Amino acid sequence: MDRNKNLHAQAEPFEPAVLIRGETSLEDSGLAARVMPTPGHTAGSVSVLTDDGHLVAGDLIANSFMGLIPGKPANPPFHDNPRQNLVSLRRMLALNPATLHVGHGTLLDPDRVRQCADREHGSLARLEAAGRLATRSE
């Protein structure tokens, strides 16, 4: 998908203190949680699932109109790879989180997010059939 260049400023490179190369426990940091790569919104996107079921999903999903309609799941304004984002979202939903904390808006109910993911699957299939689904990695 095309991205609005005015919304995406160039960031300065930095050396991270910790590299995530797969699912990583946060137990050594004193947190009962794990970090999991969830590419799709961006290649480096991650989500965090606590042992008590709170999923910090970042931009895998958002509230409609970037939080203006609380509780109604929707896609953020872009995903670098919409297909991969849906795969990541479904993988996180399969872990049966109790709630989803998102980057834009209020908590989301997992069942409503599952319904949204099903609709997104249909939308992506229609776009793909029409030859109108492109991603940054293609």
Backbone as CSV, one residue per row, in Angstrom:
resi,resn,N_x,N_y,N_z,CA_x,CA_y,CA_z,C_x,C_y,C_z
1,MET,0.844,-1.167,0.000,0.000,0.000,0.000,0.894,1.236,0.000
2,ASP,0.426,2.274,-0.644,1.186,3.519,-0.633,1.050,4.184,0.722
3,ARG,2.141,4.778,1.151,2.139,5.469,2.435,2.317,6.951,2.191
4,ASN,1.649,7.754,2.995,1.765,9.192,2.912,3.136,9.583,3.479
5,LYS,4.004,10.094,2.631,5.372,10.438,3.047,5.389,11.529,4.121
6,ASN,4.356,12.377,4.175,4.309,13.436,5.179,4.057,12.896,6.582
7,LEU,3.515,11.679,6.692,3.213,11.098,7.993,4.348,10.240,8.545
8,HIS,5.380,10.011,7.742,6.438,9.086,8.141,7.803,9.747,8.017
9,ALA,8.259,10.297,9.126,9.553,10.985,9.152,10.680,9.956,9.236
10,GLN,11.824,10.305,8.738,13.009,9.463,8.807,13.543,9.455,10.239
11,ALA,13.774,8.287,10.798,14.293,8.170,12.166,15.793,7.953,12.129
12,GLU,16.451,8.440,13.147,17.895,8.236,13.279,18.159,6.808,13.744
13,PRO,19.156,6.136,13.170,19.472,4.773,13.614,20.008,4.763,15.045
14,PHE,19.825,3.629,15.721,20.341,3.464,17.080,20.661,1.994,17.298
15,GLU,21.434,1.726,18.328,21.773,0.362,18.712,20.833,-0.079,19.828
16,PRO,19.997,-1.080,19.604,19.097,-1.528,20.667,19.849,-2.247,21.775
17,ALA,19.335,-2.137,22.987,19.939,-2.826,24.131,19.600,-4.310,24.123
18,VAL,18.443,-4.660,23.559,17.997,-6.051,23.505,17.489,-6.336,22.096
19,LEU,17.893,-7.473,21.544,17.390,-7.900,20.240,16.395,-9.036,20.438
20,ILE,15.272,-8.939,19.767,14.250,-9.978,19.825,14.344,-10.774,18.532
21,ARG,14.625,-12.058,18.653,14.750,-12.910,17.470,13.722,-14.036,17.489
22,GLY,12.641,-13.817,18.107,11.601,-14.815,18.276,10.923,-14.560,19.602
23,GLU,10.084,-15.482,20.000,9.394,-15.318,21.275,10.419,-15.213,22.397
24,THR,10.246,-14.209,23.251,11.213,-13.932,24.314,10.486,-13.686,25.626
25,SER,10.874,-14.433,26.652,10.304,-14.248,27.986,10.833,-12.950,28.589
26,LEU,9.990,-12.288,29.354,10.398,-11.082,30.071,10.616,-11.364,31.550
27,GLU,10.677,-12.644,31.888,10.846,-13.054,33.282,12.114,-12.465,33.896
28,ASP,13.212,-12.440,33.135,14.465,-11.884,33.655,14.347,-10.394,33.963
29,SER,13.368,-9.741,33.377,13.123,-8.319,33.646,12.074,-8.123,34.735
30,GLY,11.634,-9.225,35.341,10.673,-9.131,36.425,9.230,-9.047,35.978
31,LEU,8.958,-9.395,34.721,7.593,-9.328,34.203,7.109,-10.717,33.819
32,ALA,5.900,-11.037,34.202,5.291,-12.308,33.830,4.646,-12.141,32.461
33,ALA,5.491,-12.102,31.431,5.016,-11.829,30.072,6.048,-12.312,29.065
34,ARG,5.628,-12.307,27.810,6.553,-12.648,26.731,6.326,-11.718,25.546
35,VAL,7.410,-11.434,24.850,7.381,-10.613,23.647,7.376,-11.562,22.463
36,MET,6.552,-11.239,21.464,6.488,-12.068,20.262,6.517,-11.184,19.030
37,PRO,7.340,-11.531,18.054,7.317,-10.789,16.797,5.939,-10.912,16.139
38,THR,5.409,-9.788,15.679,4.122,-9.781,14.976,4.242,-8.863,13.762
39,PRO,5.037,-9.273,12.781,5.246,-8.424,11.612,3.964,-8.241,10.805
40,GLY,3.937,-7.190,10.052,2.802,-6.887,9.189,2.542,-5.397,9.150
41,HIS,2.289,-4.816,10.325,2.145,-3.355,10.351,3.474,-2.754,9.899
42,THR,4.545,-3.207,10.546,5.909,-2.956,10.086,6.679,-4.256,10.296
43,ALA,7.821,-4.372,9.658,8.605,-5.601,9.753,9.039,-5.896,11.187
44,GLY,9.290,-4.878,11.987,9.784,-5.069,13.340,8.728,-5.020,14.425
45,SER,7.466,-5.068,14.064,6.408,-4.993,15.074,6.463,-6.175,16.032
46,VAL,6.172,-5.892,17.297,6.096,-6.933,18.321,4.826,-6.729,19.141
47,SER,4.404,-7.804,19.795,3.308,-7.744,20.754,3.797,-8.372,22.040
48,VAL,3.144,-8.024,23.150,3.501,-8.564,24.455,2.248,-9.190,25.051
49,LEU,2.379,-10.445,25.501,1.276,-11.137,26.161,1.677,-11.420,27.599
50,THR,0.870,-10.917,28.535,1.143,-11.183,29.948,0.571,-12.548,30.313
51,ASP,1.091,-13.109,31.382,0.619,-14.420,31.828,-0.853,-14.405,32.232
52,ASP,-1.390,-13.217,32.578,-2.806,-13.148,32.936,-3.694,-12.719,31.766
53,GLY,-3.165,-12.776,30.543,-4.004,-12.637,29.357,-4.144,-11.265,28.749
54,HIS,-3.354,-10.318,29.161,-3.417,-8.999,28.530,-2.467,-8.987,27.334
55,LEU,-3.001,-8.696,26.169,-2.189,-8.626,24.963,-1.977,-7.161,24.591
56,VAL,-0.733,-6.730,24.626,-0.379,-5.396,24.146,-0.083,-5.593,22.661
57,ALA,-1.075,-5.255,21.840,-1.043,-5.584,20.422,-0.481,-4.472,19.546
58,GLY,-0.190,-3.314,20.125,0.360,-2.224,19.317,-0.555,-1.847,18.173
59,ASP,-0.027,-1.905,16.946,-0.793,-1.508,15.767,-1.236,-2.689,14.912
60,LEU,-1.302,-3.885,15.493,-1.911,-5.004,14.767,-3.354,-4.668,14.420
61,ILE,-3.986,-3.942,15.324,-5.395,-3.562,15.190,-5.554,-2.242,15.961
62,ALA,-6.585,-1.505,15.658,-6.844,-0.235,16.350,-8.342,-0.103,16.578
63,ASN,-8.733,0.938,17.269,-10.139,1.300,17.350,-10.470,2.100,16.091
64,SER,-11.721,2.002,15.650,-12.133,2.694,14.425,-11.799,4.176,14.481
65,PHE,-11.422,4.687,13.342,-11.046,6.093,13.189,-9.988,6.494,14.201
66,MET,-8.980,5.606,14.349,-7.817,5.851,15.209,-8.227,6.196,16.635
67,GLY,-9.231,5.488,17.132,-9.628,5.640,18.521,-10.854,6.486,18.758
68,LEU,-11.397,7.078,17.707,-12.563,7.945,17.890,-13.845,7.165,18.140
69,ILE,-13.874,5.879,17.755,-15.021,5.021,18.053,-14.514,3.910,18.962
70,PRO,-14.522,4.137,20.268,-13.969,3.164,21.212,-14.652,1.806,21.137
71,GLY,-13.845,0.761,21.194,-14.362,-0.598,21.245,-14.685,-1.230,19.917
72,LYS,-14.618,-0.462,18.820,-14.908,-1.016,17.496,-13.580,-1.236,16.765
73,PRO,-13.179,-2.500,16.570,-11.887,-2.777,15.942,-11.847,-2.353,14.475
74,ALA,-10.673,-1.907,14.057,-10.443,-1.535,12.664,-8.940,-1.531,12.415
75,ASN,-8.563,-1.493,11.161,-7.148,-1.408,10.812,-6.617,-0.005,11.049
76,PRO,-5.339,0.098,11.453,-4.694,1.410,11.451,-4.604,1.924,10.008
77,PRO,-4.128,3.139,9.788,-4.125,3.717,8.441,-3.285,2.954,7.415
78,PHE,-2.316,2.165,7.858,-1.521,1.391,6.898,-0.960,0.143,7.565
79,HIS,-0.620,-0.802,6.735,0.197,-1.956,7.111,1.203,-2.115,5.980
80,ASP,2.469,-2.327,6.314,3.459,-2.591,5.268,3.095,-3.853,4.500
81,ASN,2.548,-4.847,5.188,2.160,-6.099,4.553,0.840,-6.560,5.181
82,PRO,-0.288,-6.208,4.562,-1.592,-6.533,5.143,-1.812,-8.030,5.366
83,ARG,-1.332,-8.854,4.440,-1.491,-10.310,4.608,-0.747,-10.784,5.854
84,GLN,0.514,-10.347,5.999,1.315,-10.762,7.156,0.727,-10.224,8.448
85,ASN,0.176,-9.026,8.418,-0.448,-8.477,9.616,-1.618,-9.344,10.061
86,LEU,-2.427,-9.787,9.103,-3.565,-10.639,9.448,-3.085,-11.973,10.023
87,VAL,-2.032,-12.537,9.477,-1.455,-13.769,10.019,-1.011,-13.537,11.463
88,SER,-0.312,-12.438,11.699,0.152,-12.114,13.051,-1.020,-11.909,14.005
89,LEU,-2.028,-11.192,13.567,-3.195,-10.930,14.410,-3.886,-12.234,14.779
90,ARG,-4.081,-13.098,13.802,-4.750,-14.374,14.083,-3.901,-15.257,15.003
91,ARG,-2.585,-15.197,14.847,-1.704,-15.974,15.727,-1.843,-15.489,17.166
92,MET,-1.955,-14.189,17.369,-2.128,-13.654,18.719,-3.517,-13.998,19.266
93,LEU,-4.536,-13.943,18.446,-5.888,-14.290,18.900,-5.984,-15.769,19.286
94,ALA,-5.201,-16.617,18.617,-5.196,-18.050,18.930,-4.651,-18.327,20.331
95,LEU,-3.955,-17.362,20.907,-3.438,-17.502,22.270,-4.503,-17.166,23.321
96,ASN,-5.701,-16.830,22.856,-6.859,-16.542,23.706,-6.616,-15.450,24.742
97,PRO,-6.206,-14.254,24.287,-6.027,-13.162,25.244,-7.367,-12.750,25.847
98,ALA,-7.313,-12.248,27.060,-8.523,-11.758,27.734,-8.919,-10.387,27.198
99,THR,-7.925,-9.534,26.936,-8.158,-8.195,26.404,-7.017,-7.827,25.470
100,LEU,-7.292,-6.907,24.576,-6.272,-6.381,23.679,-6.078,-4.900,23.970
101,HIS,-4.847,-4.539,24.252,-4.461,-3.141,24.428,-3.828,-2.726,23.115
102,VAL,-4.333,-1.656,22.532,-3.873,-1.250,21.207,-3.233,0.131,21.251
103,GLY,-2.515,0.456,20.188,-1.816,1.725,20.124,-2.731,2.918,19.947
104,HIS,-3.941,2.688,19.456,-4.862,3.794,19.172,-6.246,3.435,19.679
105,GLY,-6.623,4.004,20.818,-7.961,3.802,21.346,-7.980,2.950,22.598
106,THR,-9.184,2.556,22.973,-9.418,1.827,24.217,-9.170,0.328,24.039
107,LEU,-9.315,-0.410,25.140,-9.207,-1.867,25.094,-10.182,-2.432,24.068
108,LEU,-9.795,-3.564,23.471,-10.673,-4.231,22.526,-10.995,-5.634,23.014
109,ASP,-12.230,-6.047,22.765,-12.688,-7.384,23.101,-12.184,-8.367,22.041
110,PRO,-11.547,-9.453,22.457,-11.000,-10.411,21.486,-12.045,-10.970,20.510
111,ASP,-13.272,-11.202,20.967,-14.291,-11.735,20.056,-14.634,-10.737,18.954
112,ARG,-14.688,-9.459,19.302,-14.948,-8.435,18.275,-13.767,-8.342,17.307
113,VAL,-12.562,-8.525,17.823,-11.377,-8.483,16.965,-11.371,-9.693,16.023
114,ARG,-11.795,-10.864,16.515,-11.890,-12.045,15.642,-12.861,-11.791,14.484
115,GLN,-13.988,-11.170,14.781,-14.957,-10.837,13.729,-14.341,-9.871,12.717
116,CYS,-13.605,-8.897,13.218,-12.929,-7.937,12.349,-11.894,-8.651,11.480
117,ALA,-11.155,-9.591,12.064,-10.143,-10.343,11.309,-10.799,-11.159,10.199
118,ASP,-11.961,-11.725,10.471,-12.680,-12.477,9.438,-13.094,-11.559,8.292
119,ARG,-13.574,-10.366,8.632,-13.937,-9.396,7.576,-12.705,-8.979,6.780
120,GLU,-11.589,-8.775,7.479,-10.353,-8.378,6.813,-9.878,-9.470,5.857
121,HIS,-10.025,-10.718,6.263,-9.656,-11.826,5.391,-10.435,-11.746,4.077
122,GLY,-11.751,-11.518,4.182,-12.584,-11.370,2.986,-12.175,-10.184,2.129
123,SER,-11.879,-9.061,2.774,-11.459,-7.860,2.033,-10.156,-8.093,1.287
124,LEU,-9.184,-8.730,1.961,-7.900,-8.994,1.307,-8.061,-9.972,0.149
125,ALA,-8.933,-10.966,0.310,-9.178,-11.920,-0.778,-9.771,-11.215,-1.994
126,ARG,-10.705,-10.291,-1.767,-11.295,-9.541,-2.885,-10.253,-8.645,-3.566
127,LEU,-9.435,-7.961,-2.782,-8.391,-7.105,-3.351,-7.380,-7.929,-4.142
128,GLU,-7.006,-9.077,-3.589,-6.045,-9.942,-4.274,-6.620,-10.451,-5.589
129,ALA,-7.880,-10.862,-5.577,-8.537,-11.357,-6.805,-8.608,-10.276,-7.872
130,ALA,-8.743,-9.029,-7.433,-8.807,-7.909,-8.373,-7.423,-7.408,-8.776
131,GLY,-6.364,-8.003,-8.217,-4.997,-7.567,-8.531,-4.658,-6.230,-7.927
132,ARG,-5.301,-5.877,-6.843,-5.092,-4.561,-6.238,-4.462,-4.621,-4.865
133,LEU,-3.834,-5.749,-4.516,-3.208,-5.858,-3.205,-1.697,-5.857,-3.385
134,ALA,-1.080,-4.767,-2.939,0.375,-4.646,-3.001,0.882,-4.370,-1.594
135,THR,2.113,-4.789,-1.331,2.727,-4.522,-0.039,4.104,-3.917,-0.276
136,ARG,4.671,-3.320,0.741,5.994,-2.692,0.606,7.058,-3.708,0.241
137,SER,6.876,-4.975,0.678,7.898,-5.987,0.415,7.791,-6.577,-0.986
138,GLU,6.733,-6.252,-1.730,6.558,-6.803,-3.082,7.162,-5.899,-4.127
